[in-house]
Amino acid sequence: MPIVIGMFFLLPLLLGLVLEYLCCRLPRRRIWRALPPVLGVVLTVLVGVGRWSLWESETVSPVTQLLIFPGVPGTALLLGCWLGWRLWRRIWRPRVLDGP
């Protein structure tokens, strides 16, 4: 069970966090910050469409075909992107210090 949780949740979460942090930290243009979430959504939709056609051709439950495989990793990837953005913002945001 830990391998399944690691593969389907923790790996996409860490991948999204690292990609979003690097896309916020390294490039100068802000447009690169949107790249990991957009790619995550596109990848999740493509896998969902592929799984939908598989579900229509076989007698397999749609819960396992649509929610568990593209849903959980896609959600974890987007959550990782949000956490990477928050980490970048927390580390590199200018801070205002009040006087004594």
Order of alpha helices (4+ residues) and beta strands (2+ residues): alpha-alpha-alpha-alpha
